[in-house]
Amino acid sequence: MFAKPLISLALAATAFLGLSAAPAQGRRDEQDAARRAMLEGQVMPFSIIKRRVEAEMNDATYLGSEFSPSTNRYRLKYVKDGKVVWVDVDGRTGDIIGWAR
């Protein structure tokens, strides 16, 4: 009587856990790539890059970042005045190379 609902629940949980693990692994791979690039001297430490960008962003709230190992660029995400702002940064120099709203 309860076997079918329990099996369905177990299958749903398995599917959910499988799907939710993939983005986490992708994020971990991105972080590993950024760390390797920094250790190899290809990019500046992220803490320095973030400080430089925050000096330009004033009262914006930092939400997160992405790293592209193929270009050694960071994309930092902020909220300022109720709008999302993406800031693209050259990881080698720490220079801001673009803004997007």
Secondary structure as GFF3:
##gff-version 3
##sequence-region A 1 101
A	DSSP	alpha_helix	3	39	.	.	.	ID=ss1
A	DSSP	alpha_helix	46	57	.	.	.	ID=ss2
A	DSSP	beta_strand	61	68	.	.	.	ID=ss3
A	DSSP	beta_strand	73	80	.	.	.	ID=ss4
A	DSSP	beta_strand	83	90	.	.	.	ID=ss5
A	DSSP	beta_strand	96	100	.	.	.	ID=ss6
###
